[in-house]
Amino acid sequence: MKRTITKYGVFGCLTGFVIFLSHLSFAKNLSYDILELFGYISIFLSLSFIYFGIKHYRDSLNQGVISFGKALLIGILISFCVGIGIGVADFIYTEFLNPNFYTEYAEELSAEGKADEVIEMTSTLGALFMLVLVVVIGFMISLISALVLQRKSE
């Protein structure tokens, strides 16, 4: 089980890191709404490794059998790895590549009349927020994947 989590967790982590950082770095002229959309797409693409990791473990390493609990655990641990990759990418972007990101985003929200949605954000807090967000979304994907892929021994 550890090998599966490590393998698919690293794949998801690297995918999330590369896609998340590249869409932020190469899309400086896009609106924040489009960047947010790209962000969610990169999260979901990276979290797709949850399904494939659970399926691989069930079919290749566990003779076609997996319990709901074990499938859920594998998925959550893979999502944590993905969250680390995306959190690190977010930190690198907001700390080094575009240190004014949160200030510019707050100004954009204020200009749209959404000043009440503005909160003070640091690179570290933003990275932790992304980690938690990815793990929460990953939990939901893990739950669905575990329900779909669970198979008891006959």
Order of alpha helices (4+ residues) and beta strands (2+ residues): alpha-alpha-alpha-alpha-alpha
